[in-house]
Amino acid sequence: MIVGGGTAGWLAACRIAAAADPAAERPVSVTLVESPDIATIGVGEGTWPTMRRTMARIGIDEAELLIACDASFKQGSRFDGWVTGEAGDSYHHPFTPPIAGDPREAARLRPGDAFADRLCAQPQICALDLAPRQRSMPGYAGALNYAYHLDAAKLAALLKRHATGRLGVRHVRDHVLDVEAAEGGDIASVRTRDNGAIAGDLFIDCTGHAALLIGEHCGIDVVDRSDELFNDRALAVQVPVAPGSAIAAQTNATAHAGGWIWDIGLPTRRGVGCVYASTFMDDAAAEATLKAYLRRTTPDCDADALNIRLLTFRSAHRERFWAGNCLAIGQSAGFLEPLEASAIVMIELALDALIDDFPANRAVMAVQAERFNAQFRYRWDRIVEFLKLHYVLSRRTEPYWRAHRDAGSIPSRLAQSLELWRHRAPAAIDFPAKDEVFPGASYQFVLYGMGFLLPSGVAVAEREGGDMAAAIRQVEQRGRALAASLPTNRAYLDALRAEHAGTDPILERYAE
C-alpha cells in the first residue's frame, strides 16, 4: 500500500510492480492511494545517472521519457561565483570521473586550466551544449555518463500512466481520513472518505512533508540539519525559451550574497530558482536578486511579468525511516536543500534497498528495518557533508558565507576529512559504503575546483599505466573527437520529436 503520489509514490509503485513475480505463490499486489487535490510542485528537477537504470528496469523507453517529460540531458553541474564571486570564478562537477593521478602534476602541465577541464572531457562537451549520445545508440547508452533535466509533474504523470496501464497497479483517488492500527502497533489500513478502509501488509509513506504515516501515526521525529545547511526558502519561476535556442547540458548554479540560483534548461522552458536563507536575506531582496539574474541571462525576458512562487522548506530527515510495517520514501523521509539534486536519487536508492531484500513476511521486517535505517542514516549524513563542502571552501566575504565557515556549523566527520585531505587526496577508505551517493570523484571535483590542493612535497600514489602528460593528451583527444561527433542537445531533442510527430503513439499519448 503506497499512500501519496508524486514522483516518490509513482516511482515506488512502478519499481515494486515491475519487480514482482506474478507466478509467485503469494504474488505482490500494489495499491496507491492519493488525494485528488494535491498537485506535484513540478518546479523542474535534476536527476542522477541512476535514473537511466531505474527507467530501464520499469520498462519505459528512453524516447518516451524524453518526450513525455519535456526532458533534456544533464551531464553534471557548473558552479559560478562560489569561490570568490569575482569574474572567471567557475568550476564543473561532471558525471564522468577524472583520470587518476596527482592534481598538482596536472596543474603544472596545464597551468591556468580548472581541475575538471584538465582531467575530464565532459566540461568541454557541456560548454558546447552537446548531447552525451548519438541518435543511433541504444536507449540509455551514451558516449559520456549522463542523467536528465525534466518536468517533475510530467514525470509523475508518465509514471502513473505506466503503473496503471502496463504494470497493474491499483489506483485509488481518495482522501485519507485516518490511519487504523493493528494489534502490536502496525498499520492495518488507511481509512478513506469514499472507499472506506483499505488494508495492506507493507505501507509506504509518500505523503511528502505531511508525513501522515511515518510522522503523524508512527510518531518518528525529524533530525533538523538547518544548523549545518542554512537555506530555507526558494523563489521558483519558469522562463519561456525561443524555439531553436540552445539547451544547457548541465545544471548551472550561481552563487549570490545570501545563497545561490539554479538554472535548469528544458526544451520548452528554463526552470530557475533563487535559494536563500531567510536569516540572511529577506524575500524582497531574494526576488530582486532573482530578477537581476534573469535580466542578465535573458535580456529579452520581462522578469516582472513572470509568475514567481515562494517555496519554504527545512533541511531535515527522519530519525528512522522504517518503523514497524511503514517505510517513508521521498520528502516524508526527509528533504535537504536542492543543491546537487539528491532528492530523486534518494528515492531510487531507497527502492533499490527495499526490492533487493524484499520482506518475505512480517516476522523479518524488524531486522530489515534496522539495517535499512542504519544504511540510510549514513546516506543522509554523507549528503549533508557533501553539500556543506561547497560552502566551507568558499572565500566569499558576505555574512552568509562567513557563517557557513564557522567551525560550529561544520559536521565533525567533514572537518576530520578536510584535515586528512590537506595531506592526501580523497581515497577509497573515505567512502566505504556500497553505492555512495557522492563518491570520491565528486569530492575531488568540488575540492580541487574550488582551489583546495595538496601541499607540495607530499607523497601521493603515481597513476597506474602511464604518466600524467600522456593521460592529459588522451583527455584532449577524446574531447576533440566527441565535440566533432555529438549533436547539440537542441538538435537531438528536436529531431526526436520530429521523428515521433504525427502518427507515433508516444506523442499522441502525451500530447498536451
N, C-alpha and C positions, 0 to 999 in steps of 0.2 A: 504494500500500500504506500503510494507516494502522495504526500499532501503538499500541494503547491506546484505551479507550472514554471514558466520562465525557462531560461537556459538550463538551470540546475535540474528542475523537475523533469523536463522532457529529455534531457541528456541521460538522466538516470533511467527513465523508462525505456529508452532505446537501447542502452547498453545492456540492461538486465534482460530485456525481452530477446535481444539478438543472441545473447549467450545461453539462454535457457534451452534445455533439451526437451523437445515436445514428446519424445518417446520415453521419457523417464517414468518410473512407476508412480511418482507423485510430481507431475510437471508443475513448474512455477508459473503462476499467473500474475500479471502486473495490472494494477488498477491505479489510475492517477485522478485525484480529486483536486479541482482548482476553483477558486472563486471566479464567477463571470465578470466581476467588476474590477479586478486588479490587473493592470496592464504592465508589460515589461518596460523598464525605463528606456532601454534602447538608445543610449547616447552614442553608440559606436564602440566596438570592442577590439582590442588587440588580443591575439591568441599566441600560443607557443607551438613549435613544430609537432608536438604531441597530437595536435588536433587532426593532422593528416591520418595518423594511425587510428584515432578514435572514429573518424568518419568512415574509413575503410571497414572497420570492424562491424559497424552497424549497417553497412550496405548502401551508403549514399555515394553516388558518383561525384567525382570532383567537379565536373562541369555543372552538375545540378547544384552543388553547394555554391559555386561562384555566382551563378545566375540568380538563384533564389534569394541569396543573402546580400546582393549588391556588393559582393566581396572583391577584394584585391589581395595581392601578395604582400606579405610582410617579411622582411629579411633581417630585422633587428631594430635597434633604436639609435637615434642620433641625439646627443646632448649638447645643447648650445647654451653657453653662459654659465655653466655650473661651477667652473673653477675660479674665475676672476670676474666674469661678466664683461670683460673687455672684448674688443674686436678680435676675431680669429679664435676665440675660446670655443672649441668644438671637439668632440670625440665620438667614436662609434662603439656600440656594443652589438656586433653582428652575431648571427646564428651559426656561422661556420667557425670552428675553433682556430686559434692562431697556430702557426708552426711552432714546434718546440724549440727551446733554446734560451739563451741569456738575453733579456731585453736590453741590457746595456750594450751588448755587441751589436744588436740590431740598430740601436740608436747611433752607434758610431759609424756603421756602414751607410746609413741613410739619415744623416742629420737633418733635423727640421721636420721630418715626417712624424705623424702621430703613430702611436703603437699599433693600432688596428690596421692602418694603411700600410705599414711596413710588413706585417706578418699575416695578412689575410687579404684575399682578392675581393671579398664581398663589399667593403665600403666603396670601392671604385664602381661596382655594378649599381649600388644604391645611388651614388651620385649622378648616374646617368638615367635613373628612373627605369631601369630594366627589370624584366621579369626573371625569376630564377629558373625557368624551364622553357622548353620549346613546345609548340603545339603537338608535335609528333610523339612526344614522350608519353608513356603510360600514365594513367592517373596517379596522383600523389607521388610521382617521381620527379626529381629535379637535378639540375646541374649544380645547384647550391642548396643548402638547407633553408627551409622557409616555413612560414606559418601564414596566417591570414589576418587582414583587417576586414571587419564585417559589421553589418547592422544587427545588433543583438535581438531586436524584436523580430526581425525576419528569420534569424536563426531559430528562435523558439518556435516560430510558425512552421518552418521546414521540419523540425524535429517532431512536432505534434502530428503533422500530416504523415510523416514516415512511421511514427509509432502506432498510430491508429489505423492507417491504411495498409501497412505492409507487415507490421510486427505483432498485430493482435492485441495491442494494449487497450484496456477498457478505460474510457474517458468519462468522468462524471463532472459536469459543470454544476457546482452547488456551493452553498456557503457552509463552512464548518462551524457549528454552533458550540460543540463541546467535545472533549476527549474522554472516553469512557475507560476506566481502569479495570484490569483483570485482577484476580487474586494474586498477591505477591508483588503488585506494583507495575506489572507490564501494562502496555496499552492493549486493550481488547478491540476497540473500534473507535472510529470517529463518527459523531452524530451530526448529520447534515439536515438542513432545513427541509428539503424536498424529498430526499431519498432515504431518510431515516439513518439508522446505524449501519455503517459499512465496516465489516471486520477484516482483520488481516493478521498475519503472523509476524512479519517484519515491517516496521513503519519507517519511512524515510522522510525526514522533515526538510522540505524545500520551500518553506514559507517566508524566506528572507529574514529581514530584520525583526519581523513579528515573532519568529521562533515559537510558533504555537505549541509544538510538541516538546522539543528539547528544552525550551526555556520555561514557558508557562506551565506545562504539565509536569515535566521531569524535574524542573527546578534547578537546572545546571546553570551556574553563574558564568559571567564572562570575565576574561582577563583583559583589563584595559591596557593598551600599549601606547596610549597617547602621550605618555611622558617620554617616549622614545621617538615616535612619529607624530609630529605636531599638527599636521594638516587635518582639518575637519570640515572643509567646505569646498565646493566646486561650482563654478558657473559654466554651464554647458550650452553649446549652440551648434546648429547645423548650418553650414555655409554652402550655398549652391556653387557648382563649378560649371564652366563653359564646356560644351561638347568638344572633344578633341584635346582638352587640356591635359597636361602631364599628371600622372598619378604617382605620388611618392612611394618609394619602395621600402620605407622604414617609418616607424613612429618618430615624429620629431618632438622632443621635449625641451622647451626653452625656459630657463630659469628666470625668475624676476625677484624683486626685493622681498616678497613675502611668500614665495612658493614657486610654482612652475606651471607651464601651459603645455597641454598635449595637443597634437595636431595629427589626425588620422585621415588619410586620403582614401576615399571610395570612388567608384566610377561616376556616381551622380552627385556627390557632395563631399565636403570635408566635415569631420566631427572635431570640434575644437573645444577645449575646456580649460578654464583657469582654476588651478588647485591652489588653496591657500590656507593659512592658519588664522582663525579669527582673532587669536590673541595678538597677532602682529599686523593684521590688515583687516579693515572693515569691508563690508560688502560694496560700498560705493567705490572705494579705491580699487577693489578687485575688478569691478565692472569697467572702470576706466583703464586698467591695465589690459584687460581682455580686448577692449575696443581699440586701444592703441596698437596691439599686436595685429588685429585684423586689418586695420588700415595700412599697416606696414607690409603685411604679407599679401594682402588682397586689395590693392588700391581702388579697384572699381566696385568694391563691396560697400553697401550702405550699412555700416555697422549699427546705426541707431534703429534701423528697421527690422533687425533680426530678433527672433524670439529667444531670449536668454532665460534658461531655467536654473534655479538655485537648488543644489543638492547638498544635503548635510549628512555627515557620517562621522563615525568614530572608529579609529583603528583598534580593533579588539577581536578576540576569539573566545570560544567556549573553554572552560576548564577541562571538560570532557566532551567528546563528540558523539560517542556511542554510549547510551545508558539503557540498560535492560534490552528491550527489543525495539529501541528507537535510535536511528542514526541520522545525524544532521549533516547535510551536504549543501554547499553553496553559502549564501550570506547568513543562513541560520547557524552555520558553524563558525563563521567569522568573516570579517572584511578588513582589509588593510588599504591604505590609500592606493590609487590606481597606477602608481609608478611601477614599471616593468611588467605590467599585465599578468599578475599572479592569480587573478580570480578564477578564470575558467580552467587553468591548468590544475588548480587545487580540486576542482570538481572532478576532472578527469582522473587524477591520482587517487582520489577517494573511491571512485567507482572501480578503478583497477584493483585496488586493495580488497574491496568487498567481493568482487567477482572472482578474483584469484583464489580466495579462501571463503567461498560462499557457505554460510551456515548449513550444516546437514540437518540440524534440529535445534530446538530451543536450548537443550542442555549444554551445548558447546558455545553458545553465544557469549557467555561471561568471559571465557578465555579469549575469544576472538576480539571482543570489545576492549579488553585490557591491552592487548597487543596493538590494536588499531589506535587507541588513544595515545599510547606511548609513541608510536610512529608519527602520528600527525601533530602531536605537541612538538616533536623535534622539527617537523617541517615548518610549522608556523614560526618557531623561534628562528630558524635559519632564514626565512624570508624577511623577518623584521631586521635581522642583522644585515642582509644584503641591501635592503632599501636604505637603511641608515648609513651604509658605507658611502652612498652618493653624497650625503650631506656632510659627513665627518671630514671628507677630503677636500671640501671646498675652502677656498681662501677669500670668499666674498666677505665684505665687512658690515653688511646690514645686520641689525639686531637679530632678525630671524635666523640668519646663517651662523652668527656667532653663538646663538643659543644651542644650535644643533651640535656645535663642537664642545659644548660643556661636558666635562667628564661624567657628570651625574646622569646624563641622558644617553650615554653610550652603553649598549649591552656589554656585560663583562666578557663574554666569550669573544665578541668582536674586538674589544680593546686588547685582549690577550693575543688574538690572531694578528692584529696590526703590529704588535710588538715583535712577534716572530717574523713577520714578513718584511721587517726592516733589515733582516739578516739573511733571509732566504725567500725564494719565490713560493707562492702557494703550491702545496704538494697534495698528493692523493690522500695522505694521512689526515689532512684537514677536512676532507669530505668523505666520511666513511660510509654513508648510507647508500642503499640501492635507490636509483632514480632521484638523486639530489635535484631539487627544483632549479637551483643555480649552482652549476659545477665550477670547478677551479678555473676553467676558461673564462667564465663570466666575470669572476673576481679579477682575473688578470686584465680584461678589457677595461674595467672600471678603474682599478688601481693605477695601471700604467697610462690609461687615457687621461687620468686626472693628475699625472705627474708624480706618482708615488713610485720611485725607482730604488732598486737595491743600491746600497753604498758601494763605492769602488773597493776592490781588494777582497771582496767576499767570494769564497769558492762556491761555484754552482756546477751542477752536472752538465757536461757537454751534450749537445744534441747528438742522438744516435744516427748513424748513417750518413754523415757528411757535415760540412762546415756551414755556418750561418750564411755566408755570402752566396753559396750555391742555392740554399733554400730560398733566400730572398729573390734570387733571379727566377726561380721556379714560380714564386708567387706573382712576380711581374708578368711572366709569360702567360700564366693562367689568366690573369686579369685581362690582358690584351685579347686572348683567344675568346674569352667569354663575352667581352664587350663587342666583338665582331660578329658573334653568332646568336646572341639573345635578342628577342624583340623587346620593345618597351612595354611596360605594364598596360598603357593605353591601347597600343596596337594589339596586344594579346587579347585583352578583355573585349574590345570592340569586335574583333574578328570572331571570338567565341559567340557573342550574342548574334552576330550576323549569320553565323552558321546554323544556329538553332532558331532563327526567326521563321515566322510563317506557320508551318505545319508541325514543327517539332513539339512534342508533348511537354518537354521541360519548360519552355517559355509559356506555353498555354496554361500549364498548371500554376505557374507563379506570376501570371500577368496581374498588373495592378487592377 
